């Protein structure tokens, strides 16, 4: 029973923290999105530069939602 719990907890942690990676054609903005967080590395041509981190539940919005802030 302990092995099953350990396996389930390990799978849950991997799913929560393993990000999906995307690159946008606005100058090279990169996003790393998982169920627990969203990391945005801004690199817009004539726009935002830098890094922003959002945690659940604010991590499911489209990139345009964050760029208007």
Buried (B, 14 or more C-beta within 10 A) or exposed (E): EEEEEEEEEEEEEEEEEEBEEEEBEBEEBBBBBBBBBBBBBBBEEEEBEEEEEBEEEEBEEEBEEBBEE
